């Protein structure tokens, strides 16, 4: 249990790095649109943002839920959904329904980013995601922090048993 917490904390440090970089880059585009090359870089930051969050979810799914995702279509969306529900006698929800809805948008973008040519990326579609990144990140930090506290309590109770 404590090793899971360590892995989650490591991923959260990586997520913070990505968010810091995105914050720095988005500030450059308040009065001008990014060129095609910059769009690709910003798209990569959005991709990394969701991928790291999904990595956290995969750890929880594997180590707590006992579910290992497969590569069949739809598993990414199922994983996100499962994190928004409690599993009786195993764990509480990891994230709220509200945060799940925000993250669905990032999941869809990541799918687009992986499956289209970079020159097809559109600033008008990426800008709201970048502008909401900070708030989504803070919400995720708070909710994963609460879940981490559940894991700490569970680890201590198992230690005492």
C-alpha positions as CSV (number, residue, x, y, z in Angstrom):
1,X,0.0,0.0,0.0
2,X,2.8,2.4,0.9
3,X,4.6,1.5,-2.3
4,X,1.5,2.5,-4.2
5,X,1.4,5.8,-2.4
6,X,5.1,6.3,-3.4
7,X,4.3,5.6,-7.0
8,X,1.4,8.0,-7.0
9,X,3.5,10.7,-5.4
10,X,6.1,10.3,-8.1
11,X,3.5,10.7,-10.8
12,X,2.1,13.7,-9.1
13,X,5.6,15.4,-9.2
14,X,5.7,14.6,-12.9
15,X,2.2,16.1,-13.3
16,X,3.3,19.3,-11.5
17,X,6.2,19.6,-13.9
18,X,3.9,19.4,-16.9
19,X,1.4,21.9,-15.4
20,X,4.3,24.3,-14.6
21,X,5.5,24.1,-18.2
22,X,2.0,24.5,-19.6
23,X,1.5,27.6,-17.3
24,X,4.7,29.1,-18.6
25,X,3.9,28.4,-22.2
26,X,0.2,29.5,-22.2
27,X,1.3,32.9,-20.9
28,X,3.1,33.5,-24.2
29,X,-0.2,33.2,-26.1
30,X,-2.5,35.6,-24.4
31,X,-2.3,38.2,-27.1
32,X,-1.2,36.1,-30.1
33,X,-2.0,32.7,-31.4
34,X,0.7,30.0,-31.4
35,X,2.2,29.0,-34.7
36,X,1.9,25.3,-35.9
37,X,5.1,24.2,-34.2
38,X,4.0,25.7,-30.9
39,X,0.5,24.1,-31.3
40,X,2.2,20.7,-31.5
41,X,4.2,21.5,-28.3
42,X,1.1,22.7,-26.4
43,X,-0.7,19.6,-27.7
44,X,2.0,17.4,-26.2
45,X,1.6,19.1,-22.8
46,X,-2.1,18.4,-22.9
47,X,-1.4,14.8,-23.9
48,X,1.1,14.4,-21.0
49,X,-1.3,16.0,-18.5
50,X,-4.0,13.4,-19.1
51,X,-1.6,10.5,-19.6
52,X,0.0,11.1,-16.2
53,X,-3.5,11.2,-14.6
54,X,-4.5,8.0,-16.3
55,X,-1.2,6.4,-15.1
56,X,-2.4,7.2,-11.5
57,X,-5.7,5.6,-12.3
58,X,-4.1,2.5,-13.8
59,X,-2.1,2.0,-10.6
60,X,-5.2,2.3,-8.4
61,X,-7.1,0.0,-10.8
62,X,-4.3,-2.6,-10.7
63,X,-3.3,-2.5,-7.0
64,X,-6.6,-1.7,-5.3
65,X,-9.4,-2.8,-7.6
66,X,-7.5,-5.8,-8.9
67,X,-8.4,-4.9,-12.5
68,X,-5.8,-4.8,-15.2
69,X,-7.0,-2.9,-18.2
70,X,-6.7,-4.3,-21.7
71,X,-6.2,-2.7,-25.0
72,X,-9.7,-3.3,-26.2
73,X,-11.6,-0.2,-27.5
74,X,-13.1,1.9,-24.7
75,X,-10.9,0.8,-21.8
76,X,-9.6,4.4,-21.3
77,X,-13.2,5.7,-20.8
78,X,-14.1,2.7,-18.6
79,X,-11.1,3.3,-16.4
80,X,-12.0,7.0,-16.0
81,X,-15.6,6.0,-15.2
82,X,-14.5,3.4,-12.6
83,X,-12.5,6.0,-10.8
84,X,-15.6,8.1,-10.3
85,X,-17.5,5.3,-8.5
86,X,-17.0,3.6,-5.2
87,X,-16.3,-0.1,-5.1
88,X,-18.2,-1.5,-2.1
89,X,-15.9,-3.0,0.5
90,X,-12.8,-2.0,-1.5
91,X,-12.5,1.7,-1.9
92,X,-14.4,5.1,-2.1
93,X,-14.5,7.1,-5.2
94,X,-11.2,8.4,-6.4
95,X,-12.6,11.4,-8.2
96,X,-15.9,13.2,-8.3
97,X,-18.4,13.1,-11.1
98,X,-17.6,16.8,-11.8
99,X,-13.9,16.1,-12.2
100,X,-14.6,13.0,-14.3
101,X,-16.6,15.2,-16.8
102,X,-13.6,17.7,-17.0
103,X,-11.2,14.9,-17.5
104,X,-13.3,13.3,-20.3
105,X,-12.5,16.4,-22.4
106,X,-8.8,15.9,-21.9
107,X,-9.2,12.2,-22.7
108,X,-10.9,13.1,-25.9
109,X,-8.2,15.6,-26.8
110,X,-5.5,13.0,-26.1
111,X,-7.2,10.6,-28.5
112,X,-7.3,13.3,-31.2
113,X,-3.6,14.2,-30.5
114,X,-2.5,10.6,-31.0
115,X,-4.6,10.0,-34.1
116,X,-4.3,13.1,-36.3
117,X,-1.5,14.9,-38.0
118,X,-0.1,17.7,-36.0
119,X,-0.9,20.3,-38.6
120,X,-4.6,19.6,-38.0
121,X,-4.5,20.8,-34.4
122,X,-6.7,23.9,-33.8
123,X,-5.9,26.6,-31.4
124,X,-9.6,27.4,-30.9
125,X,-10.2,23.9,-29.6
126,X,-7.0,23.6,-27.5
127,X,-7.2,27.0,-25.9
128,X,-10.1,26.2,-23.5
129,X,-8.3,23.1,-22.3
130,X,-5.1,25.0,-21.6
131,X,-7.0,27.8,-19.8
132,X,-8.8,25.2,-17.7
133,X,-5.7,23.1,-17.0
134,X,-4.8,24.9,-13.8
135,X,-8.3,24.5,-12.3
136,X,-8.5,20.9,-13.4
137,X,-5.1,20.2,-11.9
138,X,-6.0,21.8,-8.6
139,X,-9.2,19.7,-8.4
140,X,-7.3,16.6,-9.2
141,X,-4.7,17.4,-6.6
142,X,-7.4,17.8,-3.9
143,X,-9.3,14.7,-4.8
144,X,-6.3,12.4,-5.2
145,X,-5.0,13.9,-2.0
146,X,-8.2,12.7,-0.2
147,X,-7.9,9.3,-1.8
148,X,-4.2,9.1,-0.8
149,X,-5.3,9.8,2.8
150,X,-7.7,6.8,2.5
151,X,-4.7,4.7,1.3
152,X,-2.6,5.8,4.3
153,X,-5.3,5.0,6.7
154,X,-5.8,1.6,5.1
155,X,-2.1,0.9,5.2
156,X,-1.9,1.7,8.9
157,X,-4.9,-0.4,9.7
158,X,-3.4,-3.4,7.8
159,X,-0.1,-2.8,9.7
160,X,-1.9,-3.0,13.0
161,X,-3.9,-6.1,12.1
